[in-house]
Amino acid sequence: MLFKVEMKVNLPHGMPAEVAAEIKAREKAYAQELQNQGKWRHLWRVAGSYANVSIFDVADNTELQELISALPLFPYMDISVAPLCRHPSSIHEDDS
Ligand SMILES: O=C(O)C[C@H]1C=CC(=O)O1
């Protein structure tokens, strides 16, 4: 199942720089692991914002919840999720 996931990062202003750097490093490693597994298909920065738009390819809602809630930045993000399905006008046969 494909999901569009939008994440907006809101780190507390008082968070020490080294703590933020450590969380971001763990986040990057985990995000790249999920991309290598094919579960995090697309990861795009929203220009001008500390936010991303992503496409996840997972078995079901439960797997999505498990993966997202394990993100090191999860406590500091506003996240919205929308399920996707194939568009009838799409020419891309792998849109499923
Ligand atoms: O930077 C972000 O958009 C937040 C998060 C998503 C992937 C990652 O490495 O960090």
The ligand as a Tripos MOL2 file, in Angstrom:
@<TRIPOS>MOLECULE
LIG
   10    10     1     0     0
SMALL
NO_CHARGES

@<TRIPOS>ATOM
      1 O1         14.6050   16.2950    7.4180 O.co2     1 LIG1
      2 C1         13.4140   15.9010    7.4760 C.2       1 LIG1
      3 O2         12.5780   16.1910    6.6170 O.co2     1 LIG1
      4 C2         12.9530   15.0230    8.6350 C.3       1 LIG1
      5 C3         13.4100   13.6260    8.5290 C.3       1 LIG1
      6 C4         13.0250   12.8370    7.3850 C.2       1 LIG1
      7 C5         14.0940   12.1680    6.9250 C.2       1 LIG1
      8 C6         15.2120   12.5950    7.6350 C.2       1 LIG1
      9 O3         16.3790   12.2260    7.4960 O.2       1 LIG1
     10 O4         14.8440   13.5380    8.5210 O.3       1 LIG1
@<TRIPOS>BOND
     1     1     2 2
     2     2     3 1
     3     2     4 1
     4     4     5 1
     5     5     6 1
     6     5    10 1
     7     6     7 2
     8     7     8 1
     9     8     9 2
    10     8    10 1
@<TRIPOS>SUBSTRUCTURE
     1 LIG1         1 GROUP 0 **** ****
